[in-house]
């Protein structure tokens, strides 16, 4: 009997780990409930929107070279220093060179799958740099010396008790399993790291070719910290992660957060166009973008091209019955090498990028039930791609060249299985042969398992560990059951039961706002923000300062960080100063209130659009415990797609879309408000109609 492979050993270990099973079950159940609720709020049916997203991703990958050239040109025009890396070693060389030139010591990172892909932490630490993960889940697994177990929820495999034990051992925190206490401890430690860091490293969710923007999504606020506070920012991005236009980006942002975390929009969506500009008091002096190929172009020329449509939402992991039993750490190659991309998507991405000879085995860790395809927000046919990895391999084993489109491939199917499949094909092609084989199999099964509807197969079959086989029936279905009444066909006059496809409206021009009742939009915006945990006050311009002073007085606040006077409503800063409030633009660790204006509000998600720029420090909406924003009623837009057409967004070095207070659910899926960003968001809506 052959020795079990590293993959098989990991599977057995995972199935025996009761704590892991409980954690994975809880994660899957809560995620699925959140997804269903989030999809119900889409402006059109999920099926219609994901088909549209599939078409956008397909067109983007088909014209990747053109979109990439446009994106690079615009990013460089914005002042971003763009580097191209053919593979992981070249990307690491570029990052190390930037870090050494900056004479950096401390580097803070937000979550980046490209960083995991190229093992950036190991390379930086080997060169003498201190690297601190700042996403709560990533920070937890870094303290434990483990890789992430999920691309969205890195510590999904851990219980709160295990996290408490880790913090007790590594941070000298008194032993506790209280999630809010654990989150507060991480916030305290990491806040100092943000302030002391020389370099911030982030990923990129989407690059927008239209303007050269880097789009980064985060809930905790750590992504904003690493792209705002250090003097140097390095963004890592796979070359396929492009959205040609802001309209395309709006479509992706409608689907990705709902599929990843069950939210209409993540708390923070950063739209970064360049480094700090003249007159700005925060933001990095240098922004670098490392564009990584690492097998993606070769994958584009292979039968796995469709996998490049993936937007890394993790929905297929949560839907997959196999992943829900194994967790991400079980996904290892034939030599035991861990992959950063687990689950159904990882079982295609890993062979495609890192070689089918090492990771082709992962495609067998699937039931091919199709749940991954049903969950995918861009409708990738994952079962089809998994079968391609299972059944074919390349004559060449170079990265990314495992499945060439010319069809020249060698079979990976074992000879015994290949013979069995051929025999089954011969039997199944004849009704008589199939019925005879069914009767024979049914009779034998009753000898093997006379008192059970299930048969336990021997371990050497590969099915014998953790899976049973249903006992075959002795008679065909039609012989055992009467056929049900034939359903009447749908008459031409009857409405179709398929989702209604509403054709897209005529595109709006830049800054054009569709006519809609302003009061109704404000009500929708307020409800959405309150549902997110935000607070709303209605006021008039003439009494705005008085109302904000009253709020500050109740909290005993005498100093606030704020936008400069020219960027706030007329008379507001002067009124606050007359009321005894010190108003300053510079951030300070002891300041508890930050005050900003707002470029726009988005009704459908309760989102604020906050631009950076001269006299508008983004740290005012990020570092204090409470963020107060002033929003004019006439600046509330109905939808994200309308708001993203505002020209000022592309003219700002960094614009952030804020949807409520910062939050995390990285410990046992327990929602905790206030991580790295503010714990409270209070919006004062001004307008002459408010009495």
Beta strands, then each sheet from edge to edge (+ up, - down):
strand 1: 81-85
strand 2: 106-109
strand 3: 130-133
strand 4: 199-203
strand 5: 206-208
strand 6: 213-218
strand 7: 232-238
strand 8: 242-243
strand 9: 268-272
strand 10: 286-292
strand 11: 392-394
strand 12: 409-411
strand 13: 454-455
strand 14: 469-470
strand 15: 535-539
strand 16: 559-562
strand 17: 582-584
strand 18: 593-597
strand 19: 600-602
strand 20: 607-611
strand 21: 626-632
strand 22: 636-637
strand 23: 654-658
strand 24: 663-664
strand 25: 672-673
strand 26: 680-686
sheet 1: 1+ 10+ 7+ 4+ 2+ 3+
sheet 2: 8+ 5+ 6- 9+ 23- 20+ 19- 22-
sheet 3: 11+ 12-
sheet 4: 13+ 14-
sheet 5: 15+ 26+ 21+ 18+ 16+ 17+
sheet 6: 24+ 25-
end
